[in-house]
Amino acid sequence: MDNESLIKDFSKLLESSQDFDTKIIVGEEPNIKEFKAHSIILSTRSTYFKTALSSRWVKKENGAIIFNKPNISPTVFEILIK
């Protein structure tokens, strides 16, 4: 499997809400966007999320981990998450 197809597969996971276990809500009114993601991928690909997801203070709602990040614009976060 080449890197390009791996990147496409990760993008498909981000676009799909199937089997997600993490919601990341970014931005402030009226510009808020919710991203549905997979904690295993987040923690593997990002030291920030690895630390954040290992915290005992992680907030859960209906079985999903919730991150509220109003200080990050949806446009910037979308670039970062991809």
N, C-alpha and C positions, 0 to 999 in steps of 0.2 A: 504494500500500500504506500503510495507516495504522499508527500506532505500536502499537496493540493487537495487530494480526495479526503484526507483527514480533516482539513480545515472546512471543507464543504459539509462533512458529516457533523462536525461540531456546530456549524451554523444551523443545520437542520434541527438539531436538538434544541437550540436556543429558540428557534421559531415555533417549535412544537410545544404544546403544554402537556404532552403525554408523559406521565411518570415523574413530573417535577417534584421536588421536595423543598424548594427554596423560592421565596418571592422577594425581589429587590425592588423597592418603591423609591424612585428618584424624582427630584424636582420639587417645585413649589407651585401652588395654584397660580395661574390656571394651566400650568405646564407640568403635569405629573404623568409619569409612565411607570407601569409595572412590568418587570421582567420575571419570567418564570425560568428557573434554572435547576441544575442538578448539583447538590452539594459536593459530591465526590469529584466532579470535574472542577468546580470552583476551588476546592481545597488542594487539588493536585496541581492546578495551573497557577495559583496565586498564593504567595505567602501571607498576604493580608487576609484572604478568606480562610486559609488554613488556621490561622490564629483565631479569627473571629468565630469560626464554626466550632472550634474546640472549647470555646468559653462556656462555662456553666450558666452564663447569663443570657444565652441565646433565647430570643423570644419566639414562641411557637404559637401558631393559630391554625386550628383544624389539621394538625399534623405537619404543617409546613413551617419551615424556619422563615421568619420575617426580618428583613433589614429595611429600615427607613433611612434614606439618605437624601434629605431635602436640599443639602448644600451642593449636590451634583446635578448638573443639567442632564436631561434625558439624552440629548444629542451627544454629549461628551461620554456619558456612560455607555451608550450603544457602541461607540468606537472602542472604548476600553474593553468591553465584555467580549467583543469579537476578536 
